[in-house]
């Protein structure tokens, strides 16, 4: 795939088109983990560790990681369920899943859409999603799919970017405007995908709205916690027993 093809296929922030999302992430798959680590100053690993903790999985449990990308969170989930359990990672981008399968051979990976998950009803003890909800056009349909595949009493954990706290916003705005594009150009040779990143974060609603989406989808015990001065939020909920 050429650079021009990837740049020309950028999704629309706020209503991302699935083919454009697939093409964009396919084009940056090889540098995706490096870029995340650099741009978050290493914080992305801590965010995922906390997401895995909040899933509250036990040995022998079954977990699904939606929008799994290169499998970074799926790896942490597998460490919790162990060889007697199982983890399935689902993503629409084959290039990402190819990397994930090599990096985490213990996990099963499948190409699939978050709006129509390739899984049975009530199959999993926990479902996670890291930085994926923002890239799905129909949030409610995606959350209903999560509900469908969770067993009664199962937990959902969603890690997503959020609006930084008031004192942090001007600094974060300048970081997004000046630093992210330059780092992306240095490591990728282009900036389009990360222009979409910053615009999609700006278009995404605050954690109170996302919590409302979870409640509307039928989840109970919905809560969220901010991390790193509010740059990200971790949302949790439970399918009623």
C-alpha positions as CSV (number, residue, x, y, z in Angstrom):
1,X,0.0,0.0,0.0
2,X,1.5,3.4,-0.9
3,X,1.8,6.3,1.4
4,X,-0.6,8.3,-0.8
5,X,-3.2,5.6,-0.5
6,X,-3.0,5.6,3.3
7,X,-3.0,9.4,3.5
8,X,-6.0,9.6,1.2
9,X,-8.0,7.0,3.2
10,X,-8.2,8.9,6.5
11,X,-11.4,8.3,8.5
12,X,-13.7,11.2,9.4
13,X,-13.3,12.1,13.1
14,X,-16.6,11.5,14.9
15,X,-18.0,9.2,12.3
16,X,-15.1,7.0,11.1
17,X,-15.7,4.8,8.1
18,X,-14.6,1.2,8.6
19,X,-12.7,0.8,5.3
20,X,-10.7,4.0,6.0
21,X,-9.9,2.9,9.6
22,X,-8.7,-0.5,8.2
23,X,-6.5,1.2,5.6
24,X,-5.1,3.7,8.0
25,X,-4.1,1.3,10.7
26,X,-2.8,-1.2,8.1
27,X,-0.5,1.5,6.8
28,X,1.0,2.2,10.3
29,X,0.9,-1.3,11.8
30,X,4.7,-1.8,11.8
31,X,5.4,1.4,13.8
32,X,2.2,1.5,15.9
33,X,3.6,0.2,19.2
34,X,6.7,2.4,18.9
35,X,4.7,5.5,18.2
36,X,2.3,4.8,21.1
37,X,5.3,4.4,23.5
38,X,7.0,7.6,22.3
39,X,3.9,9.8,22.1
40,X,2.6,8.7,25.5
41,X,6.1,8.9,27.1
42,X,5.7,5.2,28.0
43,X,2.4,5.7,29.8
44,X,0.4,3.5,27.4
45,X,1.8,0.4,29.0
46,X,0.7,1.5,32.5
47,X,-2.8,2.3,31.1
48,X,-3.1,-1.2,29.6
49,X,-1.9,-2.9,32.8
50,X,-4.6,-1.1,34.7
51,X,-7.2,-2.1,32.2
52,X,-6.1,-5.8,32.6
53,X,-6.4,-5.5,36.3
54,X,-9.9,-4.1,36.1
55,X,-11.1,-7.0,34.0
56,X,-10.7,-9.1,37.2
57,X,-10.0,-12.3,35.4
58,X,-9.1,-15.5,37.2
59,X,-7.0,-18.5,36.1
60,X,-9.0,-20.5,33.6
61,X,-11.1,-17.5,32.6
62,X,-12.2,-16.5,29.1
63,X,-11.5,-13.0,27.7
64,X,-12.1,-11.1,24.5
65,X,-10.1,-8.1,23.4
66,X,-12.0,-6.0,20.8
67,X,-9.9,-3.8,18.5
68,X,-6.9,-5.7,19.7
69,X,-4.4,-4.1,17.3
70,X,-1.0,-5.7,17.8
71,X,-2.3,-7.6,20.9
72,X,-0.6,-5.6,23.6
73,X,-3.6,-5.8,26.0
74,X,-4.5,-9.3,24.9
75,X,-1.0,-10.4,26.1
76,X,-1.8,-9.0,29.6
77,X,-5.1,-10.7,29.7
78,X,-3.6,-14.1,28.8
79,X,-1.1,-13.7,31.6
80,X,-4.0,-13.5,34.0
81,X,-6.1,-16.4,32.7
82,X,-3.0,-18.7,32.1
83,X,-2.8,-21.8,30.0
84,X,-6.0,-23.2,31.4
85,X,-7.9,-20.1,30.1
86,X,-8.3,-18.5,26.7
87,X,-8.1,-15.0,25.1
88,X,-9.5,-14.0,21.7
89,X,-8.3,-10.9,20.0
90,X,-10.5,-9.3,17.3
91,X,-9.6,-6.6,14.9
92,X,-10.6,-5.5,11.3
93,X,-7.0,-4.8,10.3
94,X,-5.1,-7.9,9.0
95,X,-1.7,-6.2,9.2
96,X,-2.2,-5.6,12.9
97,X,-3.3,-9.1,13.6
98,X,-0.4,-10.6,11.7
99,X,2.0,-8.8,14.1
100,X,-0.1,-9.8,17.1
101,X,-0.1,-13.4,16.1
102,X,3.7,-13.4,16.0
103,X,4.1,-11.4,19.2
104,X,1.5,-13.3,21.3
105,X,1.2,-16.9,20.0
106,X,-0.7,-18.0,23.1
107,X,-3.7,-15.9,22.0
108,X,-6.1,-16.6,19.2
109,X,-6.7,-13.7,16.8
110,X,-9.5,-13.3,14.3
111,X,-10.3,-10.7,11.7
112,X,-13.7,-9.3,12.7
113,X,-15.8,-6.2,13.0
114,X,-16.7,-4.8,16.5
115,X,-20.2,-4.3,15.2
116,X,-20.6,-8.0,14.5
117,X,-18.2,-9.9,16.8
118,X,-17.2,-13.4,15.7
119,X,-18.2,-15.0,19.0
120,X,-21.1,-16.8,20.7
121,X,-23.5,-15.2,23.1
122,X,-22.5,-15.3,26.8
123,X,-19.0,-16.6,25.9
124,X,-16.7,-14.4,27.9
125,X,-16.0,-13.5,31.5
126,X,-14.5,-10.1,30.4
127,X,-14.4,-8.0,27.3
128,X,-11.8,-5.2,26.9
129,X,-11.3,-2.5,24.3
130,X,-8.3,-0.2,24.3
131,X,-8.4,2.9,22.1
132,X,-11.0,1.4,19.8
133,X,-14.4,2.8,20.6
134,X,-13.4,6.2,19.2
135,X,-12.7,4.5,15.8
136,X,-16.2,2.9,15.6
137,X,-19.0,4.9,14.0
138,X,-21.9,3.2,15.9
139,X,-20.9,3.2,19.5
140,X,-24.2,1.8,20.8
141,X,-24.2,-1.1,18.4
142,X,-20.6,-2.0,19.4
143,X,-21.5,-1.9,23.1
144,X,-24.6,-4.0,22.5
145,X,-22.3,-6.6,20.8
146,X,-20.1,-6.5,23.9
147,X,-23.2,-7.1,26.0
148,X,-24.2,-10.0,23.8
149,X,-20.9,-12.0,24.2
150,X,-20.5,-11.3,27.9
151,X,-21.7,-13.9,30.4
152,X,-24.1,-12.6,33.1
153,X,-22.0,-11.0,35.7
154,X,-19.1,-10.5,33.2
155,X,-17.2,-7.2,33.1
156,X,-16.5,-4.7,30.3
157,X,-13.4,-2.5,30.4
158,X,-12.9,0.3,27.9
159,X,-9.7,2.4,27.8
160,X,-10.1,5.5,25.7
161,X,-8.6,9.0,25.4
162,X,-10.5,11.7,27.2
163,X,-10.5,15.4,27.9
164,X,-7.6,16.4,30.1
165,X,-8.2,18.3,33.3
166,X,-8.6,22.0,32.9
167,X,-5.0,23.0,33.9
168,X,-3.6,20.4,31.5
169,X,-5.7,21.3,28.5
170,X,-3.6,24.2,27.0
171,X,-0.4,22.2,27.3
172,X,-2.0,19.1,25.9
173,X,-3.5,21.1,23.0
174,X,0.0,22.5,22.1
175,X,1.5,19.0,22.4
176,X,-1.1,17.6,20.0
177,X,-0.7,20.5,17.6
178,X,3.1,20.7,17.5
179,X,4.8,17.6,18.9
180,X,2.6,14.7,17.7
181,X,2.8,15.6,13.9
182,X,6.5,16.1,14.1
183,X,7.2,12.8,15.8
184,X,4.8,11.0,13.4
185,X,6.7,12.5,10.4
186,X,10.0,11.5,11.9
187,X,9.0,7.9,12.6
188,X,6.5,7.4,9.8
189,X,7.5,9.8,7.1
190,X,4.0,11.2,7.2
191,X,1.5,12.8,9.6
192,X,-2.0,12.1,8.3
193,X,-2.8,9.2,10.6
194,X,-1.8,11.2,13.6
195,X,-3.7,14.3,12.5
196,X,-6.7,12.0,12.5
197,X,-5.7,10.8,16.0
198,X,-5.7,14.3,17.4
199,X,-8.9,15.4,15.7
200,X,-10.7,12.2,16.7
201,X,-9.7,12.8,20.4
202,X,-11.1,16.3,20.2
203,X,-14.4,15.0,18.7
204,X,-14.8,12.2,21.2
205,X,-17.1,13.0,24.2
206,X,-16.1,13.1,27.8
207,X,-16.2,10.1,30.2
208,X,-19.7,11.1,31.5
209,X,-21.2,10.6,28.0
210,X,-19.4,7.3,27.5
211,X,-20.7,6.1,30.9
212,X,-24.2,7.0,29.7
213,X,-23.6,4.8,26.6
214,X,-22.7,1.9,28.8
215,X,-25.8,2.3,30.9
216,X,-28.0,2.6,27.8
217,X,-26.5,-0.7,26.5
218,X,-27.7,-2.3,29.7
219,X,-24.6,-2.4,31.9
220,X,-24.8,-1.9,35.6
221,X,-22.2,-0.7,38.2
222,X,-20.8,1.7,35.5
223,X,-17.9,3.8,36.6
224,X,-14.8,5.4,35.2
225,X,-11.4,6.6,36.4
226,X,-9.1,9.1,34.9
227,X,-5.4,8.5,34.5
228,X,-2.4,10.8,33.7
229,X,-4.2,14.1,34.5
230,X,-7.3,13.0,32.6
231,X,-5.6,12.2,29.2
232,X,-7.3,8.8,29.3
233,X,-10.3,7.3,31.1
234,X,-10.9,3.7,32.1
235,X,-14.6,2.8,31.9
236,X,-16.0,-0.4,33.6
237,X,-19.4,-2.0,33.8
238,X,-21.0,-5.3,34.4
239,X,-23.7,-7.3,32.7
240,X,-26.3,-8.0,35.3
241,X,-26.1,-11.6,36.7
